[in-house]
Amino acid sequence: MTGIVTDIQRFSIHDGPGIRTTVFLKGCNLRCAWCHNPETLRAGPELQLFPGKCIACGACLEACPRGAHVRVEAGREFRRERCVACGACADVCYAEALVLVGREMTVEAVLEEVARDRSYYDNSGGGMTISGGEPLFQRDFCLALLAAARTAGLHTAIETNLAWPWEHVAPVADAADLVMLDVKSADPAVHEQWTGADNELILANARRLSERGAALIVRTPIVPGVNDTPEAVGAIADFAAGLEGLLYYELLPYHPLGTGKYEGLGMDYPLRELKRPDAETMHRLAAEARKRRIEVRAPR
């Protein structure tokens, strides 16, 4: 059993309880306009280019079997349409101007890396979190990885958009100790406008998970012009308050850190001028959510 992994991030403290290792899988079924991990959206490996790091050594021109890197008057040019993401150029790019995003890994290889920090998990109540992209996009690999981690005695969590048929959600949720789900908007039309799909499946699946006794964390990325009003957050908090398994509701401020990633992948980013919500806005929205008498977490 293998999957396409973009990153394994150790010492994560924002992806569930305690100190955790977060495994980022490639592929996502939604297209949130503000996504800060665009390298996880597409299913297969792809080449990310950072021109500012290039030292013009020319090694990539010699290594590429498809002629995707060519000499031009200005130096070097990347022809993405020729690239098959073999990684040959990235292997010889010592300046890390070329990075292959997404590598095929076995369940055993991932778990071996995750298990290195077992002592930190044991002392902090942490464990492994599977994120993305969207974990259910590689459902079979996700299931196998969760099962292996459970056998190894590790606490497990998944970060999911829940925008899947119930028969896809249930087995993965049952295999995890904790489900962390995003609710971007309580309004189906607003949700579809900004993510490409409405929220019907998401809300229905969250209710069913709650009825089954699942431990849940609901999170909302606060994006200016999308859901940064007390009314928008209040509606989501109303929904979260009705989930019996809710541990807490978390507000996450939008940040523009992914802008350079879009450029490196040859993708357009329509929200590049968007600013991070200020502290006053986050405080006001958190206060609104707390009126539902649920635990709310937000940056101070």
Secondary structure as the mmCIF struct_conf table of DSSP 4:
data_model
#
loop_
_struct_conf.conf_type_id
_struct_conf.id
_struct_conf.beg_label_comp_id
_struct_conf.beg_label_asym_id
_struct_conf.beg_label_seq_id
_struct_conf.end_label_comp_id
_struct_conf.end_label_asym_id
_struct_conf.end_label_seq_id
STRN STRN1 THR A 2 SER A 12
BEND BEND1 ILE A 13 ILE A 19
STRN STRN2 ARG A 20 LEU A 25
BEND BEND2 LYS A 26 LYS A 26
BEND BEND3 ASN A 29 ASN A 29
TURN_TY1_P TURN_TY1_P1 ALA A 33 TRP A 34
BEND BEND4 HIS A 36 HIS A 36
HELX_RH_3T_P HELX_RH_3T_P1 PRO A 38 THR A 40
TURN_TY1_P TURN_TY1_P2 LEU A 41 LEU A 41
BEND BEND5 ARG A 42 GLY A 44
STRN STRN3 GLU A 46 LEU A 49
HELX_RH_3T_P HELX_RH_3T_P2 PRO A 51 LYS A 53
HELX_RH_AL_P HELX_RH_AL_P1 ALA A 59 ALA A 63
TURN_TY1_P TURN_TY1_P3 PRO A 65 ARG A 66
STRN STRN4 HIS A 69 VAL A 72
TURN_TY1_P TURN_TY1_P4 GLU A 73 ALA A 74
STRN STRN5 GLY A 75 PHE A 78
HELX_RH_3T_P HELX_RH_3T_P3 ARG A 80 ARG A 82
HELX_RH_AL_P HELX_RH_AL_P2 ALA A 88 VAL A 92
TURN_TY1_P TURN_TY1_P5 TYR A 94 ALA A 95
BEND BEND6 ALA A 97 ALA A 97
STRN STRN6 LEU A 98 VAL A 101
STRN STRN7 ARG A 103 THR A 106
HELX_RH_AL_P HELX_RH_AL_P3 VAL A 107 VAL A 114
HELX_RH_3T_P HELX_RH_3T_P4 ALA A 115 ASP A 117
HELX_RH_AL_P HELX_RH_AL_P4 ARG A 118 SER A 124
TURN_TY1_P TURN_TY1_P6 GLY A 125 GLY A 125
STRN STRN8 GLY A 127 SER A 131
BEND BEND7 GLY A 132 GLY A 133
HELX_RH_3T_P HELX_RH_3T_P5 PRO A 135 GLN A 138
HELX_RH_AL_P HELX_RH_AL_P5 ARG A 139 THR A 151
TURN_TY1_P TURN_TY1_P7 ALA A 152 GLY A 153
STRN STRN9 HIS A 155 THR A 160
BEND BEND8 TRP A 164 TRP A 164
HELX_RH_AL_P HELX_RH_AL_P6 TRP A 166 ALA A 175
BEND BEND9 ASP A 177 ASP A 177
STRN STRN10 LEU A 178 ASP A 182
BEND BEND10 ALA A 186 ASP A 187
HELX_RH_AL_P HELX_RH_AL_P7 PRO A 188 THR A 195
BEND BEND11 GLY A 196 ALA A 197
BEND BEND12 ASN A 199 ASN A 199
HELX_RH_AL_P HELX_RH_AL_P8 GLU A 200 GLU A 211
TURN_TY1_P TURN_TY1_P8 ARG A 212 GLY A 213
STRN STRN11 LEU A 216 ILE A 222
TURN_TY1_P TURN_TY1_P9 PRO A 224 ASN A 227
BEND BEND13 THR A 229 THR A 229
HELX_RH_AL_P HELX_RH_AL_P9 PRO A 230 ALA A 241
TURN_TY1_P TURN_TY1_P10 GLY A 242 GLY A 242
TURN_TY1_P TURN_TY1_P11 GLU A 244 GLY A 245
STRN STRN12 LEU A 246 PRO A 253
TURN_TY1_P TURN_TY1_P12 LEU A 257 GLY A 258
HELX_RH_AL_P HELX_RH_AL_P10 THR A 259 GLY A 264
TURN_TY1_P TURN_TY1_P13 LEU A 265 GLY A 266
TURN_TY1_P TURN_TY1_P14 PRO A 270 GLU A 273
HELX_LH_PP_P HELX_LH_PP_P1 ARG A 276 ASP A 278
HELX_RH_AL_P HELX_RH_AL_P11 ALA A 279 ARG A 290
TURN_TY1_P TURN_TY1_P15 LYS A 291 ARG A 292
BEND BEND14 ARG A 293 ILE A 294
STRN STRN13 VAL A 296 ARG A 297
#
